[in-house]
């Protein structure tokens, strides 16, 4: 008699828990960290507060063939294209942790307040870590903007129990047609999931690719360590016009390498996914790991030189900056 399972059995799921495919690194448990790491300042000291220099000026409309990407902070972007507004991993809370009381406090405020957001059609949630799945923000969006939420296996049911209805759950390489002009593809990542000690890897982690009629092919990585899945994504997508790649929260490497790229690896991922243009994210917002607040940008500039990649090809936006992209040329 077959044993019942909750999820499809695959190279990254045993039916109940998820894992990175065989031969790839698995995330180390936090118990692997030495005790002194929790009590010695954990690397470079970040400033208590950094104010954003820019006040976003959002476009009233974006014509077909173009996209506006506004960096709100961390992995949160507002993507505006003809007829569709999208938020990626939205976190507007002051802390990335349980109950809004625990966890690291943000150093930079969101570049936009929630009430300043335009109508939102689609919200992407790549995995359940507190700095990517911010329940208070998602609840506000569900009440005030009523978008479609798309997440990964296990997260839809969890969110529905907490007042966010109609979440679309996807497995790696599953697709969902949002509209005749927009298809969403769930892409592999090398990471892990947990919101508490008892729920580790009970939900899936991923990135998302957008195939759009209005703005080309767009890839949002979510969180990921560097691995061969990036080349697979590039091959299956046939390259992409714009990629959003994480460049921060990577030290110490012996602990973070399985789950977070450093900037040099992000440049390699940019090449692997065959992106025409990439924007760095996941830096300078929450003090999550040991590197200094400005280290990811500096390391990215050095990595570009090593790999012969220009700033036009891979850059980091300023907080609150809106970048405009023209596709099909």
BAVEXNU-27714 format. One record per residue (C-alpha): residue number from 0; x, y, z. Coordinates in pm, whole numbers, plus 32768, in hexadecimal, padded with zeros to 4 digits. Layout:
REM residues N
+-----+------+-------+------+
| num | east | north |   up |
+-----+------+-------+------+
| NUM |    X |     Y |    Z |
...
+-----+------+-------+------+
REM end
This chain:
REM residues 329
+-----+------+-------+------+
| num | east | north |   up |
+-----+------+-------+------+
|   0 | 8000 |  8000 | 8000 |
|   1 | 808D |  8151 | 7F97 |
|   2 | 80EB |  823F | 80AD |
|   3 | 802A |  8388 | 8089 |
|   4 | 80F8 |  84BC | 8043 |
|   5 | 80AD |  862D | 8054 |
|   6 | 817B |  869A | 7F26 |
|   7 | 81EA |  85F5 | 7DE0 |
|   8 | 8323 |  8521 | 7E0E |
|   9 | 8441 |  85AB | 7D3D |
|  10 | 85B8 |  85E9 | 7D3A |
|  11 | 857B |  86FD | 7E3B |
|  12 | 845F |  866E | 7F0E |
|  13 | 841F |  8524 | 7FC5 |
|  14 | 82AC |  856A | 7FD7 |
|  15 | 82BC |  8622 | 8122 |
|  16 | 83FD |  86ED | 812D |
|  17 | 84C7 |  87A6 | 8026 |
|  18 | 863D |  87A2 | 7FE5 |
|  19 | 8737 |  8811 | 7EE1 |
|  20 | 876A |  8702 | 7DD7 |
|  21 | 8869 |  85F0 | 7E12 |
|  22 | 89D1 |  8661 | 7DEE |
|  23 | 8987 |  87CA | 7E4A |
|  24 | 89CF |  886A | 7F9C |
|  25 | 88C4 |  8861 | 80A8 |
|  26 | 889B |  8980 | 819D |
|  27 | 8951 |  8950 | 82E6 |
|  28 | 887D |  8961 | 8421 |
|  29 | 88A8 |  8A90 | 8501 |
|  30 | 892C |  89A5 | 860C |
|  31 | 8A65 |  898B | 8532 |
|  32 | 8ABD |  8AF2 | 858B |
|  33 | 8BB2 |  8B0D | 86AE |
|  34 | 8B26 |  8BAA | 87E9 |
|  35 | 8C18 |  8CCD | 87D9 |
|  36 | 8B7D |  8D38 | 868B |
|  37 | 8A3D |  8D9F | 873C |
|  38 | 8AEC |  8E76 | 8842 |
|  39 | 8C14 |  8F25 | 879B |
|  40 | 8B6E |  901D | 86AF |
|  41 | 8B78 |  8F2E | 8584 |
|  42 | 8C5E |  8FEE | 849F |
|  43 | 8C44 |  914F | 841D |
|  44 | 8B6B |  9248 | 84D9 |
|  45 | 8A53 |  92E8 | 8412 |
|  46 | 89CE |  9448 | 844E |
|  47 | 888D |  945C | 8514 |
|  48 | 87D6 |  951D | 8405 |
|  49 | 8813 |  958A | 829F |
|  50 | 8715 |  9671 | 81FF |
|  51 | 86BE |  9646 | 8091 |
|  52 | 873B |  975D | 7FB2 |
|  53 | 862E |  9734 | 7EAA |
|  54 | 84B8 |  9766 | 7EAB |
|  55 | 8425 |  9681 | 7DA4 |
|  56 | 836B |  9727 | 7C86 |
|  57 | 8298 |  960E | 7BFC |
|  58 | 8223 |  9623 | 7A94 |
|  59 | 80AE |  964E | 7A63 |
|  60 | 80BA |  9551 | 7946 |
|  61 | 81BE |  947C | 7897 |
|  62 | 819E |  943E | 7720 |
|  63 | 81B8 |  92E5 | 7684 |
|  64 | 831D |  9278 | 764D |
|  65 | 8395 |  9327 | 7788 |
|  66 | 83A7 |  92DE | 78FC |
|  67 | 83E7 |  93B5 | 7A2E |
|  68 | 8496 |  930B | 7B54 |
|  69 | 849A |  93C7 | 7CA0 |
|  70 | 857D |  9346 | 7DB3 |
|  71 | 84BE |  9357 | 7EFC |
|  72 | 85C5 |  929C | 7FC5 |
|  73 | 8658 |  9141 | 8009 |
|  74 | 85B3 |  905A | 7F05 |
|  75 | 8480 |  9137 | 7ED7 |
|  76 | 8450 |  91D3 | 7D80 |
|  77 | 8321 |  9276 | 7CE9 |
|  78 | 8312 |  920F | 7B7B |
|  79 | 822E |  92DC | 7A9C |
|  80 | 81E0 |  927C | 7937 |
|  81 | 80BE |  92B7 | 784C |
|  82 | 7F85 |  924B | 7905 |
|  83 | 8035 |  9199 | 7A28 |
|  84 | 80DB |  91FA | 7B72 |
|  85 | 81A4 |  90F2 | 7C2E |
|  86 | 8249 |  90E5 | 7D87 |
|  87 | 8364 |  8FF3 | 7DD2 |
|  88 | 8395 |  8F65 | 7F32 |
|  89 | 82FA |  9099 | 7FD5 |
|  90 | 8372 |  90EF | 8133 |
|  91 | 8311 |  9241 | 81C3 |
|  92 | 832B |  91E5 | 8334 |
|  93 | 8432 |  9276 | 841B |
|  94 | 84B3 |  9120 | 8485 |
|  95 | 84E8 |  8FDC | 83C8 |
|  96 | 8475 |  8EE7 | 84D0 |
|  97 | 8352 |  8E56 | 8596 |
|  98 | 823A |  8F37 | 8612 |
|  99 | 82EC |  9071 | 8599 |
| 100 | 83B6 |  9069 | 86DC |
| 101 | 84D6 |  8F7B | 869A |
| 102 | 85D8 |  8F65 | 8587 |
| 103 | 86BC |  9068 | 84E6 |
| 104 | 863E |  91CE | 84D1 |
| 105 | 864B |  9276 | 837F |
| 106 | 8755 |  9382 | 8355 |
| 107 | 86B6 |  9425 | 8226 |
| 108 | 8540 |  946F | 821F |
| 109 | 8471 |  93F7 | 80F7 |
| 110 | 8498 |  94EE | 7FDB |
| 111 | 831C |  94F7 | 7FBB |
| 112 | 8218 |  94E1 | 80CD |
| 113 | 810A |  93DC | 809D |
| 114 | 8006 |  94EA | 8064 |
| 115 | 80D6 |  957D | 7F49 |
| 116 | 80C6 |  943F | 7E7C |
| 117 | 7FFC |  9446 | 7D3B |
| 118 | 7EFE |  9332 | 7CF2 |
| 119 | 7FB2 |  91E4 | 7D0D |
| 120 | 7F4D |  90C4 | 7C29 |
| 121 | 8047 |  8FB8 | 7C8D |
| 122 | 811D |  8F6D | 7DBF |
| 123 | 8239 |  8E6F | 7DA9 |
| 124 | 82AE |  8DBC | 7EE7 |
| 125 | 83E6 |  8CEC | 7EAA |
| 126 | 83FB |  8C3A | 7FFD |
| 127 | 8392 |  8C58 | 8166 |
| 128 | 84BA |  8CFE | 8214 |
| 129 | 8451 |  8E31 | 82D8 |
| 130 | 8513 |  8F22 | 81FC |
| 131 | 8456 |  8EA4 | 80C8 |
| 132 | 8301 |  8E3A | 814D |
| 133 | 8290 |  8F5D | 8227 |
| 134 | 8139 |  8EFD | 82A5 |
| 135 | 80D1 |  905B | 8315 |
| 136 | 8124 |  90E7 | 81BE |
| 137 | 806E |  8FD0 | 8107 |
| 138 | 7F3A |  8FFF | 81DF |
| 139 | 7F36 |  9173 | 8193 |
| 140 | 7F57 |  9130 | 801F |
| 141 | 7E3E |  902E | 802C |
| 142 | 7D56 |  912B | 80D2 |
| 143 | 7DB6 |  9268 | 801A |
| 144 | 7E26 |  91F6 | 7EBF |
| 145 | 7D97 |  9094 | 7E94 |
| 146 | 7EA3 |  900F | 7DA8 |
| 147 | 7EE0 |  8EAC | 7D3D |
| 148 | 7FE5 |  8E0D | 7E1F |
| 149 | 80CB |  8D04 | 7D8C |
| 150 | 81B0 |  8C36 | 7E6A |
| 151 | 824D |  8AE0 | 7E83 |
| 152 | 81D1 |  898E | 7EF8 |
| 153 | 8157 |  8995 | 805F |
| 154 | 8146 |  8B0E | 8082 |
| 155 | 7FEF |  8B3C | 7FE6 |
| 156 | 7F42 |  8A66 | 80EA |
| 157 | 8007 |  8B0D | 8201 |
| 158 | 7FA9 |  8C6A | 8188 |
| 159 | 7E3D |  8C13 | 8154 |
| 160 | 7E22 |  8BAB | 82C2 |
| 161 | 7EA4 |  8D07 | 831C |
| 162 | 7DA9 |  8DCC | 8254 |
| 163 | 7E43 |  8DE0 | 80F9 |
| 164 | 7D5B |  8D2A | 8008 |
| 165 | 7D8A |  8CA0 | 7EAD |
| 166 | 7F05 |  8C6F | 7EAF |
| 167 | 7F89 |  8BB1 | 7D80 |
| 168 | 808C |  8AAA | 7DE4 |
| 169 | 8193 |  8A3C | 7CE9 |
| 170 | 82A1 |  8932 | 7CDB |
| 171 | 83E6 |  8962 | 7C1E |
| 172 | 83A8 |  8987 | 7AA8 |
| 173 | 8231 |  899B | 7AD0 |
| 174 | 8195 |  8AC2 | 7A1B |
| 175 | 805E |  8B92 | 7A54 |
| 176 | 7FB5 |  8C6D | 7953 |
| 177 | 7F67 |  8DBA | 79FB |
| 178 | 7ECF |  8E57 | 78C4 |
| 179 | 7EEA |  8E2B | 774A |
| 180 | 8019 |  8F11 | 7759 |
| 181 | 80C5 |  8E86 | 7890 |
| 182 | 813B |  8D27 | 78EC |
| 183 | 81EF |  8CD7 | 7A31 |
| 184 | 82EB |  8BBA | 7A51 |
| 185 | 836A |  8B3D | 7BA1 |
| 186 | 84E3 |  8B05 | 7B8E |
| 187 | 85D4 |  8A38 | 7C67 |
| 188 | 86A8 |  8AD2 | 7D7B |
| 189 | 87AD |  8A4B | 7E6D |
| 190 | 8736 |  8AB1 | 7FC5 |
| 191 | 8659 |  8A37 | 80E4 |
| 192 | 851D |  8A9D | 819D |
| 193 | 84BF |  8ACF | 830A |
| 194 | 8400 |  8BBD | 83EA |
| 195 | 8432 |  8AF3 | 852A |
| 196 | 8511 |  89D5 | 85A3 |
| 197 | 83FD |  88D6 | 8562 |
| 198 | 839E |  892D | 83F9 |
| 199 | 84ED |  891E | 8348 |
| 200 | 84CB |  88CF | 81D4 |
| 201 | 8356 |  8884 | 81E6 |
| 202 | 8319 |  8985 | 80D3 |
| 203 | 83CF |  89C0 | 7F8B |
| 204 | 84BC |  8AD8 | 7F21 |
| 205 | 84D9 |  8B5A | 7DBB |
| 206 | 8501 |  8C7A | 7CCB |
| 207 | 8411 |  8CEE | 7BBF |
| 208 | 842B |  8D3A | 7A4D |
| 209 | 8331 |  8E1D | 79A2 |
| 210 | 82EA |  8DEF | 7832 |
| 211 | 823E |  8F30 | 77CD |
| 212 | 81B5 |  8FB9 | 7689 |
| 213 | 81F3 |  911C | 7701 |
| 214 | 834F |  910A | 7799 |
| 215 | 8414 |  8FD9 | 7728 |
| 216 | 8493 |  8EC6 | 7810 |
| 217 | 84D8 |  8F24 | 797A |
| 218 | 857D |  8E47 | 7A81 |
| 219 | 855B |  8E80 | 7BF9 |
| 220 | 864D |  8D9E | 7CB3 |
| 221 | 85C7 |  8DB2 | 7E17 |
| 222 | 86D8 |  8D22 | 7EFA |
| 223 | 87D6 |  8C28 | 7E7C |
| 224 | 8931 |  8BA3 | 7EA0 |
| 225 | 89F7 |  8B7F | 7D5F |
| 226 | 89C6 |  8A3A | 7CA1 |
| 227 | 8985 |  8993 | 7B50 |
| 228 | 8814 |  89EE | 7B5B |
| 229 | 8868 |  8B48 | 7AD3 |
| 230 | 88ED |  8AB5 | 798F |
| 231 | 87B7 |  89D9 | 797C |
| 232 | 86DB |  8B0D | 79A6 |
| 233 | 8799 |  8BC1 | 7894 |
| 234 | 8776 |  8A97 | 77AD |
| 235 | 8604 |  8A5F | 77EA |
| 236 | 85A6 |  8BCD | 77D7 |
| 237 | 8685 |  8C0F | 76AE |
| 238 | 8725 |  8D2C | 7770 |
| 239 | 8671 |  8E53 | 780B |
| 240 | 865A |  8FC8 | 77D5 |
| 241 | 8673 |  902C | 7943 |
| 242 | 86DA |  8F6D | 7A7C |
| 243 | 86C3 |  8FC8 | 7BEC |
| 244 | 87DE |  8F18 | 7CA4 |
| 245 | 883A |  8F1A | 7E17 |
| 246 | 8996 |  8F9A | 7E6E |
| 247 | 8990 |  8FBA | 7FEC |
| 248 | 897F |  8EEE | 8130 |
| 249 | 8AA1 |  8E08 | 80D4 |
| 250 | 8B98 |  8E01 | 81F9 |
| 251 | 8C1F |  8D27 | 8294 |
| 252 | 8C44 |  8C5E | 8155 |
| 253 | 8C6E |  8B0D | 8202 |
| 254 | 8B0B |  8B36 | 8284 |
| 255 | 8A5C |  8C0F | 817F |
| 256 | 8AE7 |  8B82 | 8037 |
| 257 | 89DE |  8A71 | 8011 |
| 258 | 88C1 |  8B6D | 8025 |
| 259 | 893C |  8CCB | 7FC0 |
| 260 | 8A18 |  8D34 | 7E9D |
| 261 | 8B2D |  8E2F | 7ECD |
| 262 | 8B50 |  8F45 | 7DC7 |
| 263 | 8C51 |  8E87 | 7CF8 |
| 264 | 8B68 |  8D5D | 7CE3 |
| 265 | 8A48 |  8E45 | 7C8D |
| 266 | 8B0F |  8EBD | 7B5E |
| 267 | 8B3D |  8D54 | 7AF7 |
| 268 | 89C7 |  8D1B | 7B24 |
| 269 | 8986 |  8E4D | 7A4A |
| 270 | 8A54 |  8DA6 | 793A |
| 271 | 89B4 |  8C51 | 7971 |
| 272 | 884C |  8CCA | 7950 |
| 273 | 88B8 |  8D8D | 781A |
| 274 | 8828 |  8ED2 | 7893 |
| 275 | 8846 |  900A | 77BC |
| 276 | 8839 |  90DE | 78F7 |
| 277 | 8839 |  908A | 7A6A |
| 278 | 87EE |  9151 | 7BA5 |
| 279 | 887D |  90F5 | 7CF8 |
| 280 | 8799 |  90D5 | 7E27 |
| 281 | 8794 |  9041 | 7F87 |
| 282 | 8894 |  9131 | 8017 |
| 283 | 88AD |  9265 | 80F2 |
| 284 | 875A |  9240 | 819E |
| 285 | 8768 |  9142 | 82BA |
| 286 | 88AD |  90E6 | 8374 |
| 287 | 8888 |  8F70 | 833C |
| 288 | 89F1 |  8EF8 | 8328 |
| 289 | 8B5B |  8F5D | 8363 |
| 290 | 8BB7 |  903A | 823C |
| 291 | 8BAE |  91B8 | 8253 |
| 292 | 8A82 |  9276 | 81CE |
| 293 | 8B43 |  92F9 | 80A0 |
| 294 | 8C0D |  91BA | 805C |
| 295 | 8B20 |  911C | 7F5B |
| 296 | 8B28 |  9248 | 7E72 |
| 297 | 8CA2 |  9265 | 7E8A |
| 298 | 8CD1 |  90F0 | 7E4F |
| 299 | 8BE4 |  90FA | 7D26 |
| 300 | 8CB3 |  9210 | 7C84 |
| 301 | 8DEE |  913E | 7CB2 |
| 302 | 8D45 |  9005 | 7C28 |
| 303 | 8CD2 |  90C0 | 7AF2 |
| 304 | 8E3A |  9118 | 7AA3 |
| 305 | 8EAC |  8FAF | 7AD2 |
| 306 | 8D9B |  8F26 | 79EE |
| 307 | 8D97 |  903D | 78ED |
| 308 | 8C31 |  90A4 | 793C |
| 309 | 8BD3 |  9214 | 7922 |
| 310 | 8B00 |  92DC | 7A16 |
| 311 | 8A00 |  92FC | 78FF |
| 312 | 89E0 |  9181 | 7900 |
| 313 | 89D5 |  9150 | 7A7C |
| 314 | 899B |  926D | 7B6E |
| 315 | 88FC |  92BB | 7CBE |
| 316 | 87E2 |  93BA | 7CCB |
| 317 | 87D1 |  94BF | 7DD8 |
| 318 | 86C0 |  9497 | 7EDC |
| 319 | 858C |  9543 | 7E51 |
| 320 | 861B |  9555 | 7CF2 |
| 321 | 8542 |  94FC | 7BC8 |
| 322 | 85F5 |  9464 | 7A9F |
| 323 | 854D |  945C | 794A |
| 324 | 858E |  9343 | 7855 |
| 325 | 8533 |  9329 | 76E6 |
| 326 | 850D |  91CB | 7659 |
| 327 | 8513 |  913E | 74FD |
| 328 | 863D |  920E | 748A |
+-----+------+-------+------+
REM end
